Amino acid sequence: MCGRSSGTAAHDWGIKTLKISVVKSALMLGVALGPVLCGSAAFAQDAAPVQTQAAPEEGLGDIVVTAERRSENLQKVPLSVGVASGDALRTYTSGGDDTLLALSGRVPGLYVESTTGRIFPRFYIRGLGNIDFYLGASQPVTIIQDDVILEHVVLKSNPVYDVRQVEVLRGPQGSLFGRNTTAGIIKFDTIKPSNDFESRASASVGSYNSVNLDAGVGGPLIKDLLSIRLSTLIQHRENYVDNRFAGVSADNTATPRKDAMGGFDDRNVRVQLALTPGERFTLDLSGHARWYDGTSTLFHRGALKKGSNDVSAEPRNVVSYDEANDNPQSYNTYGGSVRATYDFGPAALTSITAYETTSGFSRGDTDGGAAANFPVGGQPNGFGQSQGQIRDLDQWSQEVRLAGTPGGRFNWQVGGLYFDTRDITDFYQRGFFLTGTARNPNNWVRLHNVNTSWAGFGQVSYELVDKLTLTVGGRITEDKKRTQLLKTADTAAGVVTYRGRTDVTLKATKPSWDASLLYQASPDVSLYTRVAEGFRGPTIQGRSAVFNSDFTTAKSETILSWEGGVKSRLLNNTLSLNATVFAYRVKDIQLNGNDVNGNGVLFNADKADAYGMEAEANWKPVPNLTLGAGLSLLHSKIRDKNVYAQVCILNGVVVCTVEDPTIKVGANTFAQIDGNPLPNAPEYNVDLTARYDQPLGNGGRAFIAGDFNIQGYTQFVLYKTKEFTANGNFEGGLKIGYAAPDDAYEFAVFARNITGEKNLKGVIENYMAAVFNEPRIIGVSLSGKFR
């Protein structure tokens, strides 16, 4: 890493190469063993805690979650947890959609968006998130895959596949899961190796030559001792967006070009080994790899007209880009973990060691159009191009947890965590890519980012009296961040013009805690209340140095949250109804605006308040019909009369309709954001699902299934405008098919975004540019299992 001698650096690179080689070797071993496991296979169907494809039953099945680091019935967990089954997620992504973005709105209170393509999704729970597009940005939503924390924004984009269940834990989770969970966590649990042969596969093809394969196969290598599971996700789409710019390109981008952008290849593999040498000891090893090449987000310049947020006139599959070489994006990610558990009888000791690494880049025409098409004074105007590149990122985490054997009136767990991530990241601006005398080979910066954290935590649950259980948890965390500027953005002649800081360190040590009461009113009805406090660590924004602007920083934000809810099973277990009301206050909330260069700027506002509710229902009025509904309501407000955000300015002119009070500071205009809702925080979200199975004479079933989502008023930026909002965004999916007897296989035709809605999902303010949702995909799918 930076700052060490060349000998030390070479030694580190040698270790790193060895680690990656070990991961690759494990993957190759798994692939080699695959045919041995599959040799006598025949097709069948996947089983999961929440079934969407299994044969109809009289009632609803139980849902088991691990929200408190132990397996529990969802109805008896004293916090708000939304669950999506693996089958449901595979339905949403059958058209090749991003496996993470596809979750947006599918669980009440969860919103996901991206303006940086498939390698940088941004997550929001109950309205709390971060709109910053900086590669070093922190988020108040933590992603956990198979008990491994994924902290960096690129690691958070690791696709989920061969997944058993998705759990969304809403509200602060600072006791068991730590800092940067002020909004909550999203927890993905994959299908694990077992002592019996198990496999499943879902494959589909659709519009734009979209291909999606999500598969897993596993079983015993040595009966009762060693098991393996191999999993893969392969997603492909052909380029389908035409670049119609026919003018001169300053960086030699080939124009015009048909089918120039929009496609991707996302290839993923995972190998898991489970060793059980005795009744008390288990050892689980996992290694994974991702090779991704695709297109970064396409911005449509001028799609928004002043005074309106209507984008219906803008074609989805046409752009006019004069630069950026078709917005390429490419990342390779590798990782692995070792989980060891020894059961002493009264308690079990668990150790989780994990390592993740990634490298890659994303380049884009950030103005979203051709400058020649938007002249000022007869001259092309509004050039924009940038590239972010991670040269190397290494994340280590080590967790140790001791937990009493579940059961009885008293349950407990204690543990500790050490976390370390460091990266070398470059940011390149337009001058670097130009040709001829206009080129500036020094128009880029290099940053070295280090984040270390340690924590100790504990939780106890005690049944105070019959049916009333108190749970209390606490954690102490130290979080430290350091950013060094290793290279400044100089003139073409090599003159250093940067005058800001080159080395910034922030550190915070804070407690977090929660307490809850769960009352089992009857075997079918539980009531709970919970109060929790959490924090997000301090943050540094170093990318601004590429514009010769000083770093910006934000100190820690803290949240105090309260919620109360009911969880119920009614009508002979044919109806489940869970509902929660909540309120929270975030102090020193971290926000992100823009500077005069359109670059992100970090700052703290005094506070933000919010309240709302989430409700989820599943109903089987008859054995062959299953209905589901989810609803979230949210009212949020930023509260700070002294905080302003720069508005949509191009060439000194405000180009959008600002509805907040404004002030002028030099040539810039700033809006007062006091009283505004949090950005990307829908006021409501409705999700509806339905499936009907018609039994056939041969023992098979014909079925029809649909899912529909409606998103309420959403503000995309900190200040209020007529243009940068959406209200009533709608998307629906439909699937019609046949399930063979005994669920041997399922064949279906499907449509995602069936009505072809063109929804506004994000904006680039000064260029009045729009970001759209995924196009309509129509296709066929085949799913099943090998035995």
VENTA-V585210 format. One record per run of one state. SS is the DSSP state (hx for helix, st for strand, lp for the rest). FROM is the first residue (numbers start at 1). TO is the last residue. If there is no record, write none. Layout:
ss->[SS/SS]
from->[FROM/FROM]
to->[TO/TO]
This chain:
ss->[lp/hx/lp/st/lp/st/hx/lp/st/hx/lp/hx/lp/st/lp/hx/lp/st/lp/st/lp/st/lp/st/lp/hx/lp/st/lp/st/lp/st/hx/st/lp/st/lp/st/lp/st/lp/st/lp/st/lp/st/lp/st/lp/st/lp/st/lp/hx/lp/st/lp/st/lp/st/lp/st/hx/lp/hx/lp/st/lp/st/lp/st/lp/st/lp/st/lp/hx/lp/st/lp/st/lp/st/lp/st/lp/st/lp/st/lp/st/lp/st/lp/st/lp/st/lp/st/lp/st/lp/st/lp/st/lp/st/lp/st/lp/st/lp/hx/lp/st/lp/st/lp/st/lp/st/lp]
from->[1/6/39/64/66/72/74/77/81/86/93/101/104/110/114/117/120/122/126/128/129/141/146/148/151/155/158/163/171/184/191/198/207/210/223/226/238/241/244/257/262/264/276/281/296/300/301/318/320/328/344/347/365/371/374/376/377/379/380/386/405/410/430/434/436/439/444/466/468/488/503/523/525/537/539/542/543/548/552/555/557/571/575/595/600/623/625/640/644/647/649/651/653/655/658/659/662/666/668/673/684/696/701/712/714/716/721/722/725/727/729/740/741/744/745/753/760/765/769/773/777/785]
to->[5/38/63/65/71/73/76/80/85/92/100/103/109/113/116/119/121/125/127/128/140/145/147/150/154/157/162/170/183/190/197/206/209/222/225/237/240/243/256/261/263/275/280/295/299/300/317/319/327/343/346/364/370/373/375/376/378/379/385/404/409/429/433/435/438/443/465/467/487/502/522/524/536/538/541/542/547/551/554/556/570/574/594/599/622/624/639/643/646/648/650/652/654/657/658/661/665/667/672/683/695/700/711/713/715/720/721/724/726/728/739/740/743/744/752/759/764/768/772/776/784/787]
